[in-house]
Amino acid sequence: MDPSPLTQQARPEVFQQKIVELYQSLFKSDDDREKSEGFWREFFLLKPDRATLNRILLDLSPDDLLQLQVQTRQLFSRAVACIKAGSAPADAHALDTGTTFFASILPKKYTNPSSDIINVLAGLDHIDAIFTEFVAALDVTIRTGRDLDIRQKAIQAALSVVSGAYQTSLLSYFTHRDLFPSLMKFIQDSDTTSRAFEPFTLLGLLANYNKFEFQNPYRLRLDDFVNEGSIQKIIRSVGTTCADARAKYVAVQDDLPEGWSISNTLSIIGLGPKSASPAFDPEVAKEMFAKLPSHEAAVLLATYDFALANKLFCFNFVSLPAEKGMEAPIGSFLSLTSYVFQHAHASTRTALYSHLNLLILRLLIEDQVLCKRMCSAESKMPVRLCRQRQPYLPLVKGDRMLVVSILDTMIDGINHNLRRRLDVDLYILSVGIILRLISHLSRSRTRLAYHWSELFRSLLSLVRFLTSYTADLKHLPRIEILLDSLVNLIALSLSAGEAFLPNPAAYDDLFYKLVETGEVLVKFRDNYDLEKRPTNSIDTLISVSTHYKQLLSDGSTGRSGKYLTSAQVAGVIKQGYETLSIQAKEGLDSWDRYREADERVFLKKMARTVVGDVKALIGEA
């Protein structure tokens, strides 16, 4: 007897989405026939399963993909056609599929990256037409897509291509077709702060592509951009991203200082009242810190480029006030800088981001109008600075001028990154930033209330460190620049201290510390042959130290006790001013303006690091 057609069939053990069946059908190695119109219509009408598509593509080697080039070329050309047509939902599905496709296939290690990727995507004969059409379709969608969501998907697809193909010739298509107006229109139209993150990050990658080899059109666009509304949206997005990145540091080790309001501080950093950080084992915490800052820090490369190119951006970055319940963007940026810089030694990547943020600060400080603002009461704001490692700087409650928060950040970075394999460039930058600030304060005769004793202690501790580990440090590249900058900064403080130190006691303290370091200074000079360097002011420091050493020696003669008390030493220092002559070199308060060409090697490394972070962000999406 035949079975009834109404008999219930056994259910399959696992239900499989139709789109997954289509993926498996498409990437069969034994089937290189062109798929039908019906296949592709159904393929892009179904919602993509990005995780499964990513898994299938990751399992394929570069050689496998070259063998499947008929299928991959079909997929790419059909996706471009859907994006160009702009019909929902196929265009959104094509963009999502394309984003995953590029993120999976472009980073693979091909034998000949450019030519192999071209073969996978379209073939040499067709790549120019299809890729030009693809970039144009992305441009139109970003600028005039039917809603912000589809426009953002087009930006994500562009990010996937640009980050994946950064070292190939494919990026030239993005320089031939200028996406800048479309990206800025999207930012202008955006309805939330977070939407500006991806287009601005994309702009950073495009502006850095081969910028030392040819005149990059995106760099020129940054120079001329004057839409203040869009600039402010970008800056608020950067501030929010910095606050989120700092929260990742706090999640590893909560360093909330006593006296801060828990509810206020946690609301500021967006953690909420329930987010007390668990205590991690020190080794686990060390590993976690080495992976920070989070991948979102990629936006800082674009921030650097805009700060370098555009004075209106810099002015708004420094002066844009906080929104209700939030920090000012510059406060969030400086706060993150303090966390990243304090942990710069944790990994090469962390050191690179520290260097980048210090370059941004240097650019802001070298603008005299902005420097004046940062050294005035109108810049007062709360800035949460990192307190995750001892020694701690004194905790000052309430709003403070930006200049003192910057000085604290520099001191902390100097104190916490002393290693035998010293990051000389990072120390040159931090000492240089302090020099520029003190130069401005002394020239403008701005007496700054600040814990100067901590700054001078840190600078002289750096001298001691350099003296103790001369054998390890003497032959490091550019160490001479650091030695000159450090000594000349201390000499400037000696010669111009009366102009910027708040009271005579602070000036006396500097001399006291210098006298304490006298023997070390002589050894420091001899270890590095500084007397042979005409650009170094070590003789000024030693002559001051020698002057007081003689006075102190004379002062102790005939006393019942062998040693003077600290009060007696302080008295001798005050009396010694009458016979002291500081023979300081000319131009100690001068400095060279930033030249990007000097940072060429670093910026190329930085761009590669940001490319890696953007790839990771695309992979997490």
PANU-615508 format. One record per residue (C-alpha): residue number from 1; residue in three letters; z, y, x. Coordinates in steps of 0.5 Angstrom, whole numbers, plus 500, padded with zeros to 3 digits. Layout:
BEGIN
REC  roro  lumro    Z    Y    X
REC   NUM    ALA    Z    Y    X
...
***
This chain:
BEGIN
REC  roro  lumro    Z    Y    X
REC     1    MET  500  500  500
REC     2    ASP  498  507  503
REC     3    PRO  504  512  504
REC     4    SER  505  517  499
REC     5    PRO  502  524  502
REC     6    LEU  509  527  499
REC     7    THR  513  523  504
REC     8    GLN  517  528  508
REC     9    GLN  515  528  515
REC    10    ALA  520  527  521
REC    11    ARG  521  534  524
REC    12    PRO  520  536  531
REC    13    GLU  526  536  535
REC    14    VAL  524  543  538
REC    15    PHE  521  548  534
REC    16    GLN  516  552  539
REC    17    GLN  513  559  537
REC    18    LYS  506  559  536
REC    19    ILE  505  565  541
REC    20    VAL  508  560  546
REC    21    GLU  503  555  544
REC    22    LEU  498  560  546
REC    23    TYR  501  561  553
REC    24    GLN  500  554  554
REC    25    SER  493  553  552
REC    26    LEU  491  560  556
REC    27    PHE  494  558  562
REC    28    LYS  491  550  562
REC    29    SER  488  549  569
REC    30    ASP  483  544  567
REC    31    ASP  480  549  561
REC    32    ASP  477  555  564
REC    33    ARG  472  556  558
REC    34    GLU  472  563  555
REC    35    LYS  477  563  549
REC    36    SER  474  565  542
REC    37    GLU  475  572  538
REC    38    GLY  480  568  533
REC    39    PHE  484  566  539
REC    40    TRP  485  573  542
REC    41    ARG  486  576  535
REC    42    GLU  492  572  534
REC    43    PHE  494  572  541
REC    44    PHE  496  580  540
REC    45    LEU  498  580  533
REC    46    LEU  504  575  535
REC    47    LYS  510  578  538
REC    48    PRO  510  576  545
REC    49    ASP  515  572  548
REC    50    ARG  516  576  554
REC    51    ALA  521  571  557
REC    52    THR  517  565  557
REC    53    LEU  511  568  559
REC    54    ASN  514  571  565
REC    55    ARG  517  564  566
REC    56    ILE  510  561  566
REC    57    LEU  507  566  571
REC    58    LEU  513  565  576
REC    59    ASP  511  558  576
REC    60    LEU  504  559  578
REC    61    SER  503  560  586
REC    62    PRO  498  566  588
REC    63    ASP  493  560  589
REC    64    ASP  494  557  582
REC    65    LEU  493  564  580
REC    66    LEU  486  565  584
REC    67    GLN  484  558  581
REC    68    LEU  486  561  574
REC    69    GLN  482  567  575
REC    70    VAL  477  566  569
REC    71    GLN  484  566  564
REC    72    THR  487  572  567
REC    73    ARG  481  576  567
REC    74    GLN  480  575  560
REC    75    LEU  487  576  558
REC    76    PHE  487  583  562
REC    77    SER  480  585  559
REC    78    ARG  483  584  552
REC    79    ALA  489  587  553
REC    80    VAL  486  593  555
REC    81    ALA  481  593  549
REC    82    CYS  487  593  544
REC    83    ILE  491  598  548
REC    84    LYS  485  603  548
REC    85    ALA  483  601  540
REC    86    GLY  490  603  538
REC    87    SER  491  599  532
REC    88    ALA  498  597  531
REC    89    PRO  501  592  532
REC    90    ALA  496  589  537
REC    91    ASP  497  595  542
REC    92    ALA  504  595  542
REC    93    HIS  504  587  544
REC    94    ALA  498  588  549
REC    95    LEU  503  593  552
REC    96    ASP  509  589  552
REC    97    THR  504  583  555
REC    98    GLY  501  587  560
REC    99    THR  508  590  563
REC   100    THR  510  582  563
REC   101    PHE  504  580  566
REC   102    PHE  504  585  572
REC   103    ALA  511  585  573
REC   104    SER  510  577  574
REC   105    ILE  503  577  578
REC   106    LEU  503  583  582
REC   107    PRO  509  582  587
REC   108    LYS  507  575  589
REC   109    LYS  505  574  596
REC   110    TYR  498  574  597
REC   111    THR  494  572  603
REC   112    ASN  490  578  602
REC   113    PRO  494  583  597
REC   114    SER  488  588  595
REC   115    SER  482  583  594
REC   116    ASP  486  577  591
REC   117    ILE  489  582  586
REC   118    ILE  483  585  584
REC   119    ASN  480  577  584
REC   120    VAL  485  575  579
REC   121    LEU  485  582  575
REC   122    ALA  477  583  574
REC   123    GLY  473  581  580
REC   124    LEU  470  586  585
REC   125    ASP  464  587  581
REC   126    HIS  468  589  575
REC   127    ILE  475  592  577
REC   128    ASP  473  599  578
REC   129    ALA  470  600  570
REC   130    ILE  476  596  567
REC   131    PHE  482  599  571
REC   132    THR  479  606  570
REC   133    GLU  479  604  563
REC   134    PHE  486  601  563
REC   135    VAL  489  607  566
REC   136    ALA  485  612  561
REC   137    ALA  488  608  556
REC   138    LEU  495  609  558
REC   139    ASP  494  616  559
REC   140    VAL  492  617  552
REC   141    THR  497  613  549
REC   142    ILE  503  616  553
REC   143    ARG  500  623  551
REC   144    THR  498  622  544
REC   145    GLY  500  615  542
REC   146    ARG  503  614  534
REC   147    ASP  510  615  536
REC   148    LEU  515  615  542
REC   149    ASP  516  608  542
REC   150    ILE  509  606  543
REC   151    ARG  508  612  548
REC   152    GLN  514  609  552
REC   153    LYS  511  602  552
REC   154    ALA  505  605  556
REC   155    ILE  510  608  561
REC   156    GLN  513  602  562
REC   157    ALA  506  598  563
REC   158    ALA  504  604  568
REC   159    LEU  511  603  572
REC   160    SER  510  595  572
REC   161    VAL  503  596  575
REC   162    VAL  505  602  580
REC   163    SER  511  598  583
REC   164    GLY  508  592  583
REC   165    ALA  501  594  586
REC   166    TYR  504  600  591
REC   167    GLN  502  597  597
REC   168    THR  495  596  595
REC   169    SER  489  600  593
REC   170    LEU  490  600  586
REC   171    LEU  494  606  586
REC   172    SER  488  610  587
REC   173    TYR  486  610  580
REC   174    PHE  493  613  578
REC   175    THR  491  619  583
REC   176    HIS  484  620  580
REC   177    ARG  487  620  573
REC   178    ASP  492  625  573
REC   179    LEU  498  622  569
REC   180    PHE  502  628  570
REC   181    PRO  501  632  564
REC   182    SER  502  626  559
REC   183    LEU  508  624  562
REC   184    MET  511  631  562
REC   185    LYS  509  632  554
REC   186    PHE  512  625  553
REC   187    ILE  519  628  556
REC   188    GLN  518  635  552
REC   189    ASP  517  631  546
REC   190    SER  523  626  547
REC   191    ASP  528  625  542
REC   192    THR  534  623  547
REC   193    THR  536  624  554
REC   194    SER  535  617  556
REC   195    ARG  527  617  554
REC   196    ALA  526  622  560
REC   197    PHE  528  617  565
REC   198    GLU  522  612  566
REC   199    PRO  517  617  566
REC   200    PHE  521  621  571
REC   201    THR  522  615  575
REC   202    LEU  514  614  575
REC   203    LEU  513  621  577
REC   204    GLY  517  620  583
REC   205    LEU  513  613  585
REC   206    LEU  506  617  584
REC   207    ALA  508  623  588
REC   208    ASN  510  619  594
REC   209    TYR  504  614  594
REC   210    ASN  501  616  601
REC   211    LYS  503  623  601
REC   212    PHE  503  623  608
REC   213    GLU  496  621  609
REC   214    PHE  493  625  603
REC   215    GLN  494  631  599
REC   216    ASN  498  628  593
REC   217    PRO  496  631  586
REC   218    TYR  503  629  583
REC   219    ARG  506  633  589
REC   220    LEU  502  639  587
REC   221    ARG  503  639  580
REC   222    LEU  511  639  581
REC   223    ASP  510  645  585
REC   224    ASP  507  649  579
REC   225    PHE  511  646  574
REC   226    VAL  515  652  570
REC   227    ASN  516  649  563
REC   228    GLU  524  650  563
REC   229    GLY  525  646  557
REC   230    SER  522  640  560
REC   231    ILE  526  641  567
REC   232    GLN  532  641  563
REC   233    LYS  531  635  559
REC   234    ILE  529  631  566
REC   235    ILE  536  634  569
REC   236    ARG  540  632  563
REC   237    SER  537  625  564
REC   238    VAL  538  625  572
REC   239    GLY  546  627  570
REC   240    THR  547  621  565
REC   241    THR  544  616  570
REC   242    CYS  548  618  575
REC   243    ALA  554  618  571
REC   244    ASP  552  611  569
REC   245    ALA  551  609  576
REC   246    ARG  558  611  578
REC   247    ALA  561  607  572
REC   248    LYS  558  601  576
REC   249    TYR  563  603  582
REC   250    VAL  569  604  577
REC   251    ALA  568  598  574
REC   252    VAL  569  594  581
REC   253    GLN  575  598  583
REC   254    ASP  578  603  578
REC   255    ASP  580  609  582
REC   256    LEU  583  614  577
REC   257    PRO  587  618  581
REC   258    GLU  594  620  578
REC   259    GLY  594  626  573
REC   260    TRP  588  625  570
REC   261    SER  587  624  563
REC   262    ILE  585  617  562
REC   263    SER  582  619  555
REC   264    ASN  578  625  558
REC   265    THR  576  622  564
REC   266    LEU  573  615  561
REC   267    SER  570  619  556
REC   268    ILE  566  623  561
REC   269    ILE  564  617  565
REC   270    GLY  562  613  558
REC   271    LEU  567  607  559
REC   272    GLY  571  608  553
REC   273    PRO  578  607  552
REC   274    LYS  578  599  553
REC   275    SER  575  599  560
REC   276    ALA  580  598  565
REC   277    SER  577  595  571
REC   278    PRO  579  588  573
REC   279    ALA  582  587  580
REC   280    PHE  577  583  584
REC   281    ASP  579  579  590
REC   282    PRO  577  584  596
REC   283    GLU  571  580  599
REC   284    VAL  568  579  592
REC   285    ALA  569  587  591
REC   286    LYS  566  588  598
REC   287    GLU  560  584  595
REC   288    MET  559  587  589
REC   289    PHE  559  594  592
REC   290    ALA  554  592  597
REC   291    LYS  549  591  591
REC   292    LEU  551  598  589
REC   293    PRO  548  603  587
REC   294    SER  545  600  581
REC   295    HIS  537  600  580
REC   296    GLU  537  606  576
REC   297    ALA  538  610  582
REC   298    ALA  531  610  583
REC   299    VAL  530  616  579
REC   300    LEU  533  620  585
REC   301    LEU  527  619  589
REC   302    ALA  523  624  584
REC   303    THR  530  628  584
REC   304    TYR  529  629  591
REC   305    ASP  521  631  590
REC   306    PHE  522  636  585
REC   307    ALA  528  639  589
REC   308    LEU  523  640  595
REC   309    ALA  517  643  591
REC   310    ASN  520  647  585
REC   311    LYS  525  652  585
REC   312    LEU  526  653  578
REC   313    PHE  528  646  578
REC   314    CYS  533  647  583
REC   315    PHE  536  653  580
REC   316    ASN  537  649  573
REC   317    PHE  540  643  577
REC   318    VAL  545  647  580
REC   319    SER  547  652  574
REC   320    LEU  545  648  567
REC   321    PRO  552  647  564
REC   322    ALA  555  641  561
REC   323    GLU  554  639  554
REC   324    LYS  560  638  549
REC   325    GLY  564  631  552
REC   326    MET  559  631  558
REC   327    GLU  559  633  565
REC   328    ALA  555  638  568
REC   329    PRO  549  634  571
REC   330    ILE  550  637  578
REC   331    GLY  557  635  577
REC   332    SER  555  628  576
REC   333    PHE  550  628  581
REC   334    LEU  555  630  586
REC   335    SER  560  625  584
REC   336    LEU  555  619  585
REC   337    THR  554  622  592
REC   338    SER  561  621  593
REC   339    TYR  561  614  591
REC   340    VAL  555  612  595
REC   341    PHE  556  616  601
REC   342    GLN  563  613  602
REC   343    HIS  560  606  601
REC   344    ALA  554  607  605
REC   345    HIS  556  602  610
REC   346    ALA  556  597  605
REC   347    SER  548  595  606
REC   348    THR  542  598  608
REC   349    ARG  540  600  601
REC   350    THR  546  604  600
REC   351    ALA  545  608  606
REC   352    LEU  538  610  604
REC   353    TYR  541  612  598
REC   354    SER  546  616  601
REC   355    HIS  541  619  606
REC   356    LEU  537  621  600
REC   357    ASN  542  624  596
REC   358    LEU  545  628  602
REC   359    LEU  537  631  603
REC   360    ILE  538  633  596
REC   361    LEU  544  637  597
REC   362    ARG  541  640  604
REC   363    LEU  535  643  600
REC   364    LEU  540  646  595
REC   365    ILE  544  649  600
REC   366    GLU  538  652  604
REC   367    ASP  537  656  598
REC   368    GLN  541  662  599
REC   369    VAL  541  664  592
REC   370    LEU  544  657  590
REC   371    CYS  548  657  596
REC   372    LYS  552  663  594
REC   373    ARG  552  661  587
REC   374    MET  556  654  589
REC   375    CYS  561  658  593
REC   376    SER  563  663  588
REC   377    ALA  567  662  582
REC   378    GLU  561  661  577
REC   379    SER  560  654  580
REC   380    LYS  567  652  578
REC   381    MET  567  645  574
REC   382    PRO  571  638  575
REC   383    VAL  568  633  579
REC   384    ARG  570  626  580
REC   385    LEU  570  624  587
REC   386    CYS  571  617  590
REC   387    ARG  578  615  592
REC   388    GLN  577  608  593
REC   389    ARG  578  607  600
REC   390    GLN  584  610  604
REC   391    PRO  585  615  607
REC   392    TYR  585  620  601
REC   393    LEU  584  627  601
REC   394    PRO  589  631  598
REC   395    LEU  588  631  590
REC   396    VAL  586  638  587
REC   397    LYS  587  638  579
REC   398    GLY  583  642  575
REC   399    ASP  576  646  576
REC   400    ARG  573  647  583
REC   401    MET  568  651  586
REC   402    LEU  562  646  588
REC   403    VAL  562  648  595
REC   404    VAL  569  645  596
REC   405    SER  567  638  592
REC   406    ILE  561  638  597
REC   407    LEU  566  639  603
REC   408    ASP  570  634  601
REC   409    THR  564  629  600
REC   410    MET  562  630  607
REC   411    ILE  569  629  610
REC   412    ASP  570  623  606
REC   413    GLY  563  620  608
REC   414    ILE  565  622  615
REC   415    ASN  572  618  615
REC   416    HIS  569  612  612
REC   417    ASN  563  610  615
REC   418    LEU  565  610  623
REC   419    ARG  562  604  626
REC   420    ARG  560  602  633
REC   421    ARG  553  601  630
REC   422    LEU  553  608  627
REC   423    ASP  548  611  622
REC   424    VAL  547  617  626
REC   425    ASP  542  620  622
REC   426    LEU  547  620  616
REC   427    TYR  552  623  620
REC   428    ILE  547  629  623
REC   429    LEU  546  630  615
REC   430    SER  553  631  613
REC   431    VAL  555  635  619
REC   432    GLY  549  639  618
REC   433    ILE  551  640  611
REC   434    ILE  558  643  613
REC   435    LEU  555  647  618
REC   436    ARG  550  651  613
REC   437    LEU  556  652  608
REC   438    ILE  561  655  614
REC   439    SER  555  659  616
REC   440    HIS  554  662  609
REC   441    LEU  561  663  608
REC   442    SER  562  666  615
REC   443    ARG  556  671  614
REC   444    SER  558  673  607
REC   445    ARG  565  673  609
REC   446    THR  568  669  604
REC   447    ARG  575  667  605
REC   448    LEU  575  660  602
REC   449    ALA  582  657  599
REC   450    TYR  581  650  602
REC   451    HIS  584  644  605
REC   452    TRP  581  646  612
REC   453    SER  586  642  616
REC   454    GLU  583  636  613
REC   455    LEU  576  638  615
REC   456    PHE  578  640  622
REC   457    ARG  582  633  623
REC   458    SER  576  629  621
REC   459    LEU  571  633  625
REC   460    LEU  576  632  631
REC   461    SER  577  625  629
REC   462    LEU  569  624  630
REC   463    VAL  570  626  637
REC   464    ARG  575  621  639
REC   465    PHE  571  616  636
REC   466    LEU  565  618  639
REC   467    THR  569  618  646
REC   468    SER  572  611  645
REC   469    TYR  566  608  643
REC   470    THR  561  611  648
REC   471    ALA  558  605  651
REC   472    ASP  556  603  644
REC   473    LEU  554  609  642
REC   474    LYS  551  613  648
REC   475    HIS  544  610  647
REC   476    LEU  543  610  640
REC   477    PRO  537  614  638
REC   478    ARG  538  622  636
REC   479    ILE  545  621  638
REC   480    GLU  544  628  642
REC   481    ILE  543  632  636
REC   482    LEU  549  629  633
REC   483    LEU  553  631  639
REC   484    ASP  550  638  639
REC   485    SER  551  639  632
REC   486    LEU  558  637  632
REC   487    VAL  561  641  638
REC   488    ASN  557  647  635
REC   489    LEU  560  646  628
REC   490    ILE  567  646  631
REC   491    ALA  565  652  636
REC   492    LEU  563  656  630
REC   493    SER  569  655  626
REC   494    LEU  573  657  632
REC   495    SER  569  664  633
REC   496    ALA  568  666  626
REC   497    GLY  574  663  623
REC   498    GLU  577  669  621
REC   499    ALA  571  671  617
REC   500    PHE  572  664  612
REC   501    LEU  579  661  613
REC   502    PRO  583  664  607
REC   503    ASN  589  666  612
REC   504    PRO  592  666  619
REC   505    ALA  596  659  618
REC   506    ALA  589  656  617
REC   507    TYR  586  659  623
REC   508    ASP  592  657  627
REC   509    ASP  592  650  625
REC   510    LEU  585  649  628
REC   511    PHE  587  652  635
REC   512    TYR  593  647  634
REC   513    LYS  589  641  633
REC   514    LEU  584  643  639
REC   515    VAL  590  644  644
REC   516    GLU  592  637  641
REC   517    THR  585  634  643
REC   518    GLY  584  637  650
REC   519    GLU  584  631  654
REC   520    VAL  579  628  649
REC   521    LEU  574  633  650
REC   522    VAL  574  633  657
REC   523    LYS  573  626  657
REC   524    PHE  568  627  651
REC   525    ARG  564  632  655
REC   526    ASP  564  627  661
REC   527    ASN  562  621  658
REC   528    TYR  556  624  655
REC   529    ASP  554  629  660
REC   530    LEU  554  635  656
REC   531    GLU  555  640  661
REC   532    LYS  548  638  662
REC   533    ARG  546  640  655
REC   534    PRO  544  648  655
REC   535    THR  544  647  647
REC   536    ASN  552  644  647
REC   537    SER  558  649  646
REC   538    ILE  563  644  649
REC   539    ASP  565  649  655
REC   540    THR  567  653  649
REC   541    LEU  572  648  646
REC   542    ILE  575  646  653
REC   543    SER  576  653  655
REC   544    VAL  580  655  649
REC   545    SER  584  648  650
REC   546    THR  585  650  657
REC   547    HIS  587  657  656
REC   548    TYR  593  654  651
REC   549    LYS  595  648  655
REC   550    GLN  596  653  661
REC   551    LEU  600  658  656
REC   552    LEU  604  652  653
REC   553    SER  606  650  660
REC   554    ASP  608  657  662
REC   555    GLY  612  657  656
REC   556    SER  616  650  657
REC   557    THR  618  652  664
REC   558    GLY  625  654  665
REC   559    ARG  627  651  658
REC   560    SER  632  646  657
REC   561    GLY  628  641  654
REC   562    LYS  622  639  657
REC   563    TYR  617  639  651
REC   564    LEU  616  645  646
REC   565    THR  617  644  638
REC   566    SER  612  645  634
REC   567    ALA  614  652  631
REC   568    GLN  614  654  639
REC   569    VAL  607  651  640
REC   570    ALA  605  655  634
REC   571    GLY  608  661  636
REC   572    VAL  605  660  643
REC   573    ILE  598  660  639
REC   574    LYS  599  666  636
REC   575    GLN  601  670  642
REC   576    GLY  595  667  646
REC   577    TYR  590  670  641
REC   578    GLU  592  677  645
REC   579    THR  589  674  652
REC   580    LEU  584  669  649
REC   581    SER  576  670  650
REC   582    ILE  572  666  646
REC   583    GLN  565  665  650
REC   584    ALA  561  663  644
REC   585    LYS  554  661  645
REC   586    GLU  549  666  641
REC   587    GLY  546  663  634
REC   588    LEU  552  658  633
REC   589    ASP  551  660  625
REC   590    SER  543  659  625
REC   591    TRP  540  652  623
REC   592    ASP  533  650  622
REC   593    ARG  530  649  615
REC   594    TYR  528  642  612
REC   595    ARG  521  640  614
REC   596    GLU  519  633  610
REC   597    ALA  515  631  616
REC   598    ASP  521  630  620
REC   599    GLU  524  625  615
REC   600    ARG  517  621  614
REC   601    VAL  520  614  617
REC   602    PHE  526  615  612
REC   603    LEU  522  617  606
REC   604    LYS  517  611  607
REC   605    LYS  523  606  607
REC   606    MET  526  610  601
REC   607    ALA  520  609  597
REC   608    ARG  519  602  598
REC   609    THR  527  601  596
REC   610    VAL  525  605  590
REC   611    VAL  519  600  588
REC   612    GLY  524  594  589
REC   613    ASP  529  597  584
REC   614    VAL  523  599  579
REC   615    LYS  521  592  579
REC   616    ALA  528  589  578
REC   617    LEU  529  594  572
REC   618    ILE  522  592  569
REC   619    GLY  524  585  570
REC   620    GLU  531  586  566
REC   621    ALA  527  589  561
***
